[in-house]
Amino acid sequence: MQPRFSFRNRLISAALSFGFLGCLVAAETLNAQTTTSQAVVVTGEEVPSAYGATPDFSRGRFSNLTNAYVLPPGAVYFGLIYQGDSLRFNRPDSWLTQEVEIGLPHRFGIAFENRSNTQDRTFSIEGRYAFADWNKIPLNPTIFVEYKVGIGTIFHDEGPPEPMPKGEAKEFLAEHEPLPDAFEVRLLLAQNFGKVEWALNGFFEQEIGGDRGRECGFAQSMMFPVTSDERLKVGVEMQLTVFNDRGIRDNNEPDSYRFIIGPTVAWKPSKNTRLDLSPLFGVTDDSPHASVFLVFSYLMGSETEQAEAPASTRNSYPSVHRLSARLGMTRAALSVH
């Protein structure tokens, strides 16, 4: 059997990944070169934060593919997620996910999620913990743990996409195999480099029953504002997933590599709401032709009472603002005398 992830495709995915990280390095270098000459602009809006994080890293979900950091204590995030997959040798898949996340004290968070298509599929309980306040540790590592309870039956084979003989797909559905439970662990990394915001999630998921399918890989996203109020942002995101279910297949069966990449757009119609759209395209033989993600989210909490501050104020230390305020007060006192 020919490998499903050719050497050419390996080079493409590696080049895209390293190119993505290269953009971050270039952006940070450019920002470091210009920081000394930029004046701090304060528009009267403070930066809302979860333990010092900027607004987009205080929402729990950074983009359609990535999560980042934690919510502020007492904040509640509601998300409605649509995912449409154009599969090879199979009918398109449509998924709808509803999630609720709650920020807890001491950099903890808890979330509940229901994912379904034509029937209820999984119900999940998630927990996350950030190791330190924002920017106290480089890349702001956060651990994410999730347990998924299988509710419905297996909709179609999760293995490598292959054409099925006539009638075999109906026979597979007629078996009504129950969807197994699974657990997932992720490492969430996130950082802002000037105006550029970046997040990466490394993940490992293991089914604990059935064919004992296993997934591991990473997703990463990069976004930057295109409007002065930062209500509109654009960027790029990608995901590499390595899948196997050797519990029911020959041990010589190669892993299935699935790599998708494409643009992403985020728009905030109001201070509480956000709409994200990501049309992503498959690169490897086992990837879907295309995957489209659409997320509508609503964030409740004290941090949403303030709009997002401009990026020019984000890397300024509090002492600079206090010093500027003191200088302003001194000048005002001198003008009176």
N, C-alpha and C positions, 0 to 999 in steps of 0.2 A: 504493500500500500504506500502510495506517495505521501510524504509529509504534507500536512495541511497548512503549514506556516512556512512558506518557502524562504530561502536565504534572501531573495530580493525584498520580500515583505518585512523580514527582520531588519534589514538595513533601513527601509522606509520608516518603520516605527521608531527605531533607535534614533535616526536623524531628526524626526519630528520631536521626540522627547528631549534630546539634547539641544535642539534649536529653541524649544520652548524655554528651557532653563537658561539658555544663552541670552534670550531677550530679557530675562529678569536681571541677569548680571549687568547687561548693558544699561538697563534702566536705572539700576542702583548706582552705577558709575557716573552716569549723566547727572543723576540727582546729587551725588556727592560733589561733583564739580561746580554745580550751580547753587548749592545751598548757601555758600558764604555771601553770594551777591543778591540773594532774594530777601526782600523785606517781608516781615510777618504781617499778614493781612488779617485783621479780626473784624468779622462782620456782625458781631453781637450775638452769635449763636455758639453756644458751647458744644463740645463734642459729646453726644450721648454715648455711654459706654457700658460694657460688661467688664468690670475689673480693669478699666483703662483701655479697652479695645475700641477701635473705630466702628461706626454704625454697621457696616456690612459684615463685620466679624462679630457683631453682637446679636445676630439673628438666628444663630444655630445652623441654618442652611445657607451656605455662601453662594452656591450656584445649583444648577439642575443635577450635576453629578457629584458635587462635593459638599461636605459639611465642614464647619470650622468653629473651633473654640466652644463657648457655652453662652447661654442666655444670662442676662442679669437676674439676680434674685427677684422672684415675684413676677417676672415677665412670662407671658403665655404666647406661644407661636402656633398659628393654625395654618396648615398647608394642604392644598388640593393639587395633586400631581397627575398629569396624564402622560402616558408613554405609549407611543405607537411604533411597532417594529415591522418593517418589510422584510420577511424572512426568505431564505432560499429554500426551495422545494416544499413550501408550506404556506398556508394562508396567513395573512398579516395578523399580528397580535395587537390587542389594545388593552392597556392596563389603567386602572384608576386607583390611586393611593390617597388615603386621608390620614393626616398625622396631626397630633397635638403634642407640643413640647412645653415643659414647665421649667423655668429656672429656679434652682434651689440655692440656699446659702453655701458658702465655702467652695464655690466653683464646681458644684455638682449640678446635674440636670437629669430629668427623666422624661421619657416620651412614650407615646402609644401610637401604633400605626396599623391600619387595615389596608391590605392590598388585594384587589379583585379584578377579574375580567368578566366572564359570563356567570361566574359564581364566586362566592367568598373563597379566597385562596389562603391567605395567611393573616394572622394577628400577631403583632410584635410588641414586645416590651423592650425599651432601650434605656440605657444609662450612660452617662459620660462624665468625665472628670478632667478638668484642666489642672496641670501640675503647678502653675504659678499665675500670678497676675500678668496681664498683657505686657509683653516685651521684657519681662524679667528673665525669661529663658529664650534663646534664639529659636525662631520658628514656632514658638508657642505650642508645644506638644500637648495633645489632649487624647485621652484613651476613650474609646467608644466600644460598648459591649451590647449585643442584641440577641434576644432569644425569639425565634419565630415558631409559632404554633401552626401546623398545617391543618386547614379546615376542610378544604375541598378535595377533589381528586386530581390526578396528574392529567393535564390538558393535552400535552404532546411530549414526545421524546425530547429530553434536554441535551442529548448528545450531539455530535457533529452532524450538520445538516446533510441529509442524503435523500435521494428520491426513493419513495416507498412504493412497492408493488400495489396494484389496484386492489382496494378492499382492506389492505393491511392497516391503514390509519383508522378505519371504523372499528376494526377488531381491537386495536389498541385502546380506543376510547371505551369500548364495551367492557373492558376488564375492570374499569373503575378503581384503579389502584389509588389508595389514599396518599395524599401528599405528606411526606415525612416532616417531622420537626427539624429545626436546624439552629445552629448558633453562629454568630459572626463577631469577629473582633476587628477593630480598625484603629489605626494610628492617624490622627488628624494633625496636619501641620498647616500653618497659615502665617503670612507676613505681608506687610505693606512696604513697598519699595518706592517711596515718593508717592506719585499718583497711581502707580501700578499696584494692584492687589492680587495676591496669589494664594492658592490653597492646594494641598495634595493630601489624598487619603490612600493609605495602603490598607488592604483588606484581606481577610481570610474567612471563608465560610465553609462549614462542614455540616452535611446532613447526618442525623443520628439514627436514621432508619432507611428503609427502601433500598435504593441502589447506592446509598452513601455517597452521593455526588459531592464534589469538592470544588470550590472556586477560590482563586487568589489573584491578586493583581493590584493595580493602582488606578486612581483617577486624579487628574489635576486640571485646574482652571486658572486663567489669568484674565483680569478685567481692568479697564480704566475708564474714567468719565469722559463724555463727549460734550457735556453741557456744564456751564459755570456753577449751577446749583447741584450738580452731580445726581440729578434725578434719572438721567439716562446714562447707561454704561454699556460698553460693548467689549467683547473679548473672544477667547478661544478656549475650548476644553476638549479633553480626550479621556479615553478609558481603555485599559488593556485588561482582559479577563482570561485567565487560564483555567480551563474546566476539564475535569475527568470524572468518570463514574465507573472505575475499574471493578466495582462490586458486581457488575453484571456483564462486563465486556472482557475481551481477551486482554491479558496483561501487556501484550505487545501493541495494543491500540495506542497511537500517539495522543498526547494531550490536544485539546481543542483551543486554539488561540483566537481570541476575538478582540479586534482593535477598532474603535470608532473615534472619529475626530471631526470637529466642525466649529462654526461660530456660535456665539451665545450673546443674547441681548437681555438686559435687565432694565425695567422701567418702573419708577415709583409714581403712580398717579396721585398718591397722597402720602402723608408722613407715616401712616400705618400700613399701607398696602404696597405690594410689589408684584410685578408680572415678569416671569422669565421664560424665554423661548430659546431652544437649542435644536437646530436641525443638524444631526450628526450622520456621518457616512462611513460605511464599512471599508476597511483596508485589506483585511485578510480573507482567505477563502471561506472561513467559518463564520465570519461576521455577517450580521444582517446587511441587506443592501443599504438601508437607512434606518435610523432611530430618531424619532422626534419627541422632544420633551417640552411640556408646557406646564408651568407651575404658577398658581396664584396663591399668595400668602398674605396673612394678616397678623400683625404683631401688636399685642397689648402689653402695656407696662409703662412705668414712669419715664423710661428712656425715650419713648415715642413722642413725648410732648415737645421735643426739640428737633429741629431739622438737622440735616447733615452738614457739618462744617466743611469748608473748602480744604482741599488736600494741602494747601500751603501752610495750614496751621497745625497739621497732624504731627510733624516731627519736631515741633518747638517744645522745649521744656517748660514746665510751669514757672520756673524761676525767671525765665525771660519775660513772661507775661506779668509777673509780680513786679519785676524791675521796671518794665515799661509803665505800669500803673503808678509806681512810686515817682518816676520821673515826671509823669503827667501831673501828679498832685503837686510836686515841687514847683513846676513851671507855673501852675495856676496860683500857688501861694505867692510866688515872686511877682506875678502880674498884678495881684491885688495890692501889694506894697509898692 
